[in-house]
Amino acid sequence: MKRIFSLALCCLLIYMNIMPVYAAPKAWNGTLTSETAVVIDGKSGQIIYEKGAHTKMYPASTTKILTGLLAVELGDMRDNVTYSHEAVWGIERGSSHASISEGEVLSLEQSMFAMAIESANDAAAGIGEYLEAKSGKSLSTLMNERAKEAGALNSNFVNPHGLPDNNHYTTAYDLAMIAKECIKHEKFREIFTAKTYTIPPTNKQGQTRIFNNANWFTNGVFIYDGNFSAEGFLMSKTGYTDEARHTLVTAFEQDGKTLICVVMKSGKESIYYDTENLLNWTFENYKNIDVPGEYIALCADEEIYCDDRGRLFIQKEDITAPNASVMVKNGTDANSIKAEFSAPVLTGDMTTAEMTATLYVGQGGDRKVLAEVPVTALVSERTIVSVLPQVETSLLGDLTMALLFGLLTFIAVMICDILIGKRI
């Protein structure tokens, strides 16, 4: 009987160990271990939460999402990457690598999986050299141009892997905006959510290499409350150096909402718990609201002046704005969303103007910007009555009136000179 009981107990313990375990949901107290963090709407780029989001930080291997973005946009996954001496031996000894040999040939796809899963710096270096040869530009130029296009504001990239360099830095916000571009590409999502990948023998290596992802969001080791579905997992990339500490970029989609979370300079486990808390909190407390372009236009003043004399102006009915989608806290009334318009910038023909409508909720210190929407408008011209009775001026008429007043003044001065001369 004891043997049967012992056997049953062993079976139960084995069963418990192979089954996924989920921690009970915990209420977030609003604190983070990570030094900086941000959560943005993955569709609009709207900031939902931030903690030092624009502070310059070292990105470590999260740099590789930008390298990966360039690879899927500029490269062909079937192309070969031949690894140079510099790509193999130029990386820091002891840093993460895929044991690639000098002169080894891998496909760009194989190199990408090695970079994403194994966080291989040699693979990143080889991809960087491939991109330079493909584009004819230096890698740093490619990276910085693409980062700015993505919306990065305070970044400078000098290498493809993120190994320490004083001139290689970014911010939580900039990484989130880069990730926003990354998740648009199906191939990127496939690679940066992969749990494992195998590279068969190559021209330099006779053994098969198997890579297993150490990212807790990707490999299932992370014990969370089950709020995130595998179908909604879009990408995740870790990073670590002594200078940067632990960093993490993650994107999830759920209930029509796409969120990107970045945490930087944190602990080995804290990056996951901070990310979980931020994503759970945002998914649970925020909703999407579609704002029609017509509503944005109606938020404008009746007239917006284009010059300081009030001659050129815009009427609200002449404003054209695109539809916008914003994220607001649950319970927010759509009618509480307001728009503030920037000063109009006239086009060359002076008949149209461009503005930016800043959508926001709240007032004063509680004001929260939701989105910035580019708008256009037709310009109207007003005829102004001058100081002379029964004389109307237009833009051209002003010049005529100025000349007329100048002539009258000259004549008056001449008459005065004549009269004074006669008195003498």
Order of alpha helices (4+ residues) and beta strands (2+ residues): alpha-beta-beta-alpha-beta-alpha-beta-alpha-alpha-alpha-alpha-alpha-beta-beta-alpha-beta-beta-beta-alpha-beta-alpha-beta-beta-beta-beta-beta-beta-beta-beta-beta-beta-beta-alpha
